[in-house]
Amino acid sequence: MTKLESFDNYLSDDGPAALVLKQPLMPVDGEDGILFPATYAEGKGFAGGYNIDEVRGQKVALIDSVGSQANRIEPMFIQEEYRHLVPQVVITAGDKQVNLLEAGHRAGDAIIRSSSLHDEIQAAFKSVLKGDAMPLAKIAPTSLVFGVWDSRDTQAKLPRVIASSIRAYNVHKLTRSAVYTPPINYASIDVFTEEDKQKAEGDEKNPLSKWGYVNALASGSHGGVIAEGGVLRTATLGLAAVRLIHGGMNKTETLKLRRYILGLSLVAFTYHASNYLRQGCMLVVNPNKQSEFTEMPFTGVPQPCSITHEIALRYATVAADAFVVGKSKTVPFDKEKAKKEVKGEVGGKVKGKKGKKTAEASAEEGTDDV
């Protein structure tokens, strides 16, 4: 059994700054395979599409963002093997049930704010502002692992302990085209006229195109990339960030809390998330390149790290028992509360510049890539 004190060196002020994982990946069909990066909507001078930057003369494509990676990993705690580590908070809305672990904004998500837990979660965020993250850890501990921003109410903000992203290097962008031909000429059987058909072809907003009754052309659309410089997942577990978490002024409670969050973080950090990111983007570990898993001290000289997922899980279980995991609960979504909040009558309307929210900021908090 892993002892509770096993990783206390990570929690000491002179401990390592972070754990760092550099994991070479490749498309499932080989290093020279085509993979499809995430696509993003246009905005602020960005034309939309793939997020490709030029770095030192080579093009680097963002395959999966920090927010997207967090949203892929966090639901692992719903699985039977890990669910004992965190409270299972489920919100019911009509015939749908949503586990808080699946909500993109975590404890700051509208679905919990407009539920019967509104007052409790608001009080927990206010406690964070006063230097006590214990109440939040009893309701939504993974918000301390993957980060949370209560941007629509208290403005409490906790940084991510775990940050992971995937990028492809020295990429060559490809395009693709497609043609759809209906199985019959609907104009020839008087569903519409030949003139209507000619007007509709090439106009995707035309109802005949929209409903698939005429030829449809798609030219020069996104065709993926070839990553000549390889694909790399880079992940960090900020031990220095864990050491900033407090359980009020009580040192004993603070240590319990930090051990608990460290345990959850180690389990998530060593977890193998799904290989499937999106259509055309299934990645596996590249067997031809060596992964690097290191402890990074403040001296900047990395040391090898040998923590396995099994070790992390045993430690997290012991730490969770000592912390006493918060109670699981199922609560109703309050439709009327949501309506009132939208009208600014309850909860989270913060006046002034701090209260302004944009779609871009909302996405940055943790929604998934396309």
C-alpha positions in Angstrom: 0.0 0.0 0.0 1.3 3.4 -0.9 1.8 5.5 2.2 0.1 8.9 2.7 3.5 10.6 3.1 4.9 9.1 -0.1 4.9 12.3 -2.2 5.2 14.9 0.6 8.4 16.1 -1.0 6.3 17.4 -3.9 4.4 19.5 -1.4 7.4 21.0 0.3 8.5 24.5 -0.6 11.8 23.2 -1.9 10.2 20.5 -4.0 10.2 20.3 -7.8 8.3 23.0 -9.7 6.5 20.5 -11.9 6.2 17.1 -13.5 6.7 17.2 -17.3 5.6 14.7 -19.9 6.7 14.9 -23.5 5.0 12.1 -25.5 5.6 11.7 -29.2 2.5 10.6 -31.1 1.6 9.7 -34.6 -1.5 9.0 -36.8 -2.9 5.5 -36.4 -1.8 4.7 -40.0 1.8 5.8 -39.4 4.1 8.8 -39.1 3.4 10.0 -42.6 -0.4 9.7 -42.2 -2.8 12.6 -42.6 -4.4 14.0 -39.4 -7.1 16.6 -39.0 -6.4 19.4 -36.5 -9.2 21.1 -34.6 -11.0 23.8 -36.5 -12.0 27.1 -35.0 -14.5 29.8 -35.8 -13.3 33.1 -37.3 -12.7 36.1 -35.1 -10.3 38.9 -34.2 -8.3 38.8 -37.4 -8.4 35.0 -37.6 -10.0 33.7 -40.8 -11.2 30.5 -39.1 -10.2 26.9 -39.7 -7.0 25.3 -38.5 -4.9 27.1 -35.9 -1.5 27.1 -37.6 1.4 29.4 -36.4 4.8 29.9 -37.9 7.6 29.2 -35.4 11.3 29.5 -36.4 10.5 29.0 -40.0 8.2 26.0 -39.6 4.4 25.8 -39.4 3.0 24.4 -36.1 -0.6 23.2 -35.9 -2.7 23.0 -32.8 -4.2 19.5 -32.7 -5.9 19.6 -29.3 -6.0 22.6 -27.0 -5.4 22.7 -23.2 -9.1 23.1 -22.6 -10.1 20.3 -24.9 -7.5 17.9 -23.3 -8.9 18.8 -19.9 -12.4 18.0 -21.0 -11.3 14.7 -22.4 -9.5 13.6 -19.3 -11.8 14.8 -16.5 -14.8 12.4 -17.1 -12.4 9.5 -16.3 -13.5 10.0 -12.7 -17.0 8.8 -13.6 -15.6 5.3 -14.4 -16.0 2.6 -11.8 -12.2 2.4 -11.2 -12.0 6.0 -10.2 -15.4 7.2 -9.0 -14.5 6.6 -5.3 -12.0 9.4 -5.5 -14.5 12.2 -6.1 -18.1 13.1 -5.3 -20.5 12.2 -8.1 -22.6 15.3 -8.5 -25.4 14.8 -11.0 -27.8 17.5 -12.2 -31.2 16.3 -13.7 -32.9 18.4 -16.3 -36.0 16.9 -17.7 -35.1 13.4 -18.8 -31.4 14.2 -19.0 -28.8 13.7 -16.4 -25.5 15.5 -16.5 -22.6 14.6 -14.2 -20.7 17.7 -13.2 -17.5 16.0 -14.3 -18.8 16.4 -17.9 -19.6 20.1 -17.6 -17.1 22.2 -19.6 -16.9 25.0 -17.1 -16.8 22.6 -14.1 -18.0 24.3 -10.9 -18.5 27.5 -12.8 -20.9 26.0 -15.3 -24.4 27.4 -15.7 -25.8 23.9 -15.1 -24.8 23.8 -11.5 -25.2 27.5 -10.9 -28.9 27.1 -11.9 -29.5 24.1 -9.7 -30.5 23.6 -6.1 -26.7 23.7 -5.3 -26.5 27.4 -6.3 -26.0 28.8 -2.8 -23.6 26.1 -1.8 -21.4 26.5 -4.8 -21.5 30.3 -4.5 -20.4 30.0 -0.9 -17.6 27.7 -1.9 -16.3 30.2 -4.4 -16.5 33.0 -1.9 -14.5 30.8 0.5 -11.8 30.4 -2.2 -11.5 34.1 -2.3 -10.8 34.1 1.4 -8.1 31.5 1.0 -10.0 28.3 1.8 -10.6 25.9 -1.1 -11.8 23.1 1.2 -15.6 23.6 0.6 -15.1 23.6 -3.2 -13.0 20.4 -2.9 -15.9 18.7 -1.1 -18.2 19.5 -4.1 -16.0 19.7 -7.2 -12.4 18.7 -6.5 -11.5 18.3 -10.2 -12.1 22.1 -10.5 -8.9 22.5 -8.5 -7.1 20.0 -10.8 -8.2 21.3 -14.2 -8.9 24.9 -13.3 -12.1 26.9 -12.9 -13.2 30.5 -13.2 -16.5 31.6 -11.7 -16.5 34.4 -14.2 -20.3 35.1 -14.0 -20.5 35.5 -10.3 -17.8 35.8 -7.6 -14.9 36.0 -10.1 -13.0 33.4 -8.1 -10.4 31.8 -10.3 -8.2 28.8 -9.7 -5.3 27.9 -12.1 -5.0 24.5 -13.8 -2.7 22.1 -12.0 -2.6 19.9 -15.1 -2.1 21.5 -18.6 -1.9 19.3 -21.6 -1.9 20.1 -25.4 -1.0 18.4 -28.6 0.7 20.0 -31.5 2.0 18.9 -34.9 5.3 20.3 -36.3 6.5 21.3 -39.7 3.0 20.7 -41.1 1.9 20.7 -44.7 -1.7 21.7 -45.1 -3.9 19.8 -47.5 -7.2 20.5 -49.1 -10.0 18.2 -50.3 -13.0 18.6 -52.6 -16.2 16.6 -53.0 -19.2 16.4 -55.3 -22.7 15.2 -54.4 -25.0 14.0 -57.2 -28.6 13.1 -56.4 -29.7 9.6 -57.3 -32.3 11.1 -59.8 -32.9 14.4 -61.6 -35.8 15.7 -59.6 -36.4 18.5 -62.2 -37.1 15.8 -64.8 -40.1 14.5 -62.8 -41.4 18.0 -62.1 -40.5 18.3 -58.4 -39.2 21.7 -59.5 -38.1 23.3 -62.8 -34.7 23.0 -64.5 -34.3 26.8 -63.9 -34.8 26.3 -60.2 -32.2 23.5 -60.3 -29.6 25.7 -62.0 -30.2 28.5 -59.5 -29.9 26.2 -56.5 -26.7 24.4 -57.6 -23.7 26.0 -55.8 -25.9 27.9 -53.4 -25.9 26.1 -50.1 -28.5 28.4 -48.6 -31.0 27.5 -51.3 -33.7 25.1 -49.9 -33.1 22.6 -52.8 -29.4 22.4 -51.9 -30.1 22.4 -48.2 -32.4 19.4 -48.5 -30.2 17.5 -51.0 -32.2 17.7 -54.2 -29.5 19.1 -56.5 -25.8 18.7 -57.2 -23.6 20.0 -54.3 -20.0 21.0 -54.7 -17.4 21.4 -52.0 -14.1 22.7 -53.3 -10.9 23.4 -51.5 -12.1 22.6 -48.0 -10.0 21.4 -45.1 -8.1 18.2 -46.0 -5.9 17.7 -42.9 -2.2 18.1 -42.5 0.9 15.9 -42.9 3.2 16.5 -39.9 6.7 16.1 -41.2 8.2 17.2 -37.9 6.1 14.8 -35.9 3.3 15.1 -33.3 4.0 15.9 -29.7 1.8 15.9 -26.6 3.3 18.1 -23.9 1.8 18.0 -20.4 2.7 19.6 -17.1 1.6 18.9 -13.6 2.3 22.1 -11.7 3.4 21.1 -8.2 4.1 24.7 -7.4 0.4 25.4 -8.1 -0.7 22.6 -5.7 1.4 24.3 -3.0 -0.7 27.4 -3.5 -3.9 25.7 -2.5 -5.0 26.3 1.1 -7.6 24.9 3.5 -7.9 28.1 5.4 -5.3 28.8 8.2 -5.3 25.2 9.4 -2.0 23.6 8.4 -3.3 20.1 9.0 -6.3 20.5 6.9 -4.3 22.3 4.2 -1.9 19.3 4.0 -4.8 16.9 3.7 -6.3 19.0 0.9 -3.0 19.3 -1.0 -2.4 15.5 -0.7 -5.9 14.9 -2.0 -5.5 17.3 -5.0 -2.0 15.9 -5.7 -3.4 12.4 -5.8 -6.2 13.3 -8.2 -3.7 15.2 -10.3 -1.3 12.2 -10.5 -4.1 9.9 -11.5 -5.3 12.2 -14.2 -1.7 12.9 -15.4 -0.8 9.3 -15.8 -4.1 8.3 -17.4 -4.2 7.3 -21.0 -7.1 9.3 -22.5 -8.9 8.2 -25.7 -6.8 7.9 -28.8 -9.8 9.2 -30.8 -9.9 13.0 -30.9 -12.1 13.6 -33.9 -12.9 12.2 -37.4 -9.6 11.8 -39.2 -7.5 12.3 -36.0 -6.8 9.1 -34.1 -3.4 9.2 -32.5 -1.2 6.5 -30.9 2.2 6.6 -29.2 5.1 6.8 -31.7 7.2 3.6 -31.0 10.1 5.1 -32.9 10.6 8.0 -30.5 11.2 8.1 -26.7 8.8 9.7 -24.3 10.2 11.8 -21.6 8.7 11.9 -18.0 10.7 14.1 -15.7 10.6 16.1 -12.4 11.6 19.7 -13.1 13.2 21.3 -10.1 13.7 25.0 -9.8 17.3 24.5 -10.9 16.0 23.6 -14.3 17.9 20.3 -14.5 15.3 17.6 -15.1 15.3 14.3 -13.1 13.7 11.1 -14.4 10.2 10.3 -13.0 9.0 6.8 -12.6 5.5 7.2 -11.2 3.1 4.7 -12.9 -0.7 5.0 -13.1 -1.0 2.1 -10.6 1.2 3.9 -8.0 -0.7 7.1 -8.6 -4.1 5.4 -8.0 -3.0 3.7 -4.8 -1.7 7.0 -3.5 -4.8 8.9 -4.5 -7.0 6.3 -2.8 -5.1 6.7 0.5 -5.2 10.5 0.2 -8.9 10.6 -0.6 -9.7 8.4 2.5 -7.7 10.7 4.7 -9.4 13.8 3.2 -12.9 12.3 3.4 -14.4 12.7 -0.1 -17.5 14.9 -0.3 -20.9 13.3 -0.6 -22.3 12.3 -3.9 -25.7 13.8 -4.7 -28.3 14.2 -7.4 -30.0 17.6 -7.6 -32.5 19.2 -9.9 -31.8 21.9 -12.5 -34.0 24.9 -11.8 -35.4 26.3 -15.0 -36.9 29.3 -13.4 -33.6 30.2 -11.7 -31.9 30.0 -15.1 -34.5 32.3 -16.7 -34.0 34.8 -13.9 -30.2 34.7 -14.1 -30.4 35.4 -17.9 -32.5 38.5 -17.0 -29.9 39.5 -14.4 -32.2 38.9 -11.4 -30.3 36.4 -9.5 -26.8 35.0 -8.8 -24.1 36.1 -11.2 -24.6 39.5 -12.6 -21.4 41.3 -11.8 -21.5 45.0 -12.7 -18.6 46.8 -14.4 -15.8 45.5 -16.6 -15.2 42.4 -14.6 -18.7 41.2 -15.3 -18.4 41.3 -19.0 -18.3 38.0 -20.8 -17.6 37.1 -24.4 -18.0 33.9 -26.3 -14.2 33.8 -26.7 -13.6 33.9 -22.9 -16.3 31.3 -22.4 -14.6 29.0 -24.8 -11.2 29.6 -23.2 -12.6 28.4 -19.9 -12.8 24.9 -21.2 -15.1 24.0 -24.0 -14.1 21.3 -26.5 -12.3 21.8 -29.9 -14.3 20.9 -33.0 
